[in-house]
Amino acid sequence: MMVNTTFGNGTTHPSLTSVEQPTNDIGQTTAKLLLDQINNKGLFVPQTIILNGRLNIRDSSVKIK
């Protein structure tokens, strides 16, 4: 599930380009990391986690002709 932005629904002119965030994946990943840290008695291991979002290109990013 992605956050549905309202920047492209005609409320702004030009409509704004936005990035949709994978909120479900963010929540699941956060919960897993928290539980792992609790189960490992607070041992913290730095790591990089990349979650895919989506770029919604709208009129604010279109080259004017």
N, C-alpha and C positions, 0 to 999 in steps of 0.2 A: 504494500500500500504506500502510496506517495501522498504528500501533502498537496492538496489541490489549491493552487493559488488563484486569486481573483483579479490579478493585474491585467489579464487579457480579456476581461468581460465588458469592455467599453467604458469603464469608470474613469480611465485616464486616457489622455491623448498626448503623444502616441501611446499605444498599449506597451507595457513594460516587459522587457525580457526578464525571466526569473529562473531560479533553480529549484526543482522539486526535490525534497529530501525524503529518503526511504525511512519513514518514521517507524514502521514495524521492525525493520532490520536494526535500526538504532536501538530500539527498546529491548529486543531479544539479545543483541550483542552486549548491551550494558548489563542486563540481568545475569548473563552467563559470566561476564568478567567479575561482577560483584560476588557471585556465588563461588567462583574459583578462588577469589581472594579470601573469602571467609573460610573455605575448606582448607586452604593452605596457611592458615593462621596469620593472615596479613602479609604474607610474602608477596612482594610486588615485582613483577617481571615486565619491564617496559616492552611494548610491542606496537607495531603499526598495523592498523586495521583500515582497509579501504572498502567503503560501501559505495555502490553505484547510485548516483542521482541522475536527474535528467534536466538538460538545459532546454528551456522553452524560449526559442528565439521569436521575438515579436517585433513590432514596428520600431521600437526604440533602438534596435540593433541593425536595422536594415539601412543599407547605403542609399542616400538620397540621390536620385538620378537628375 
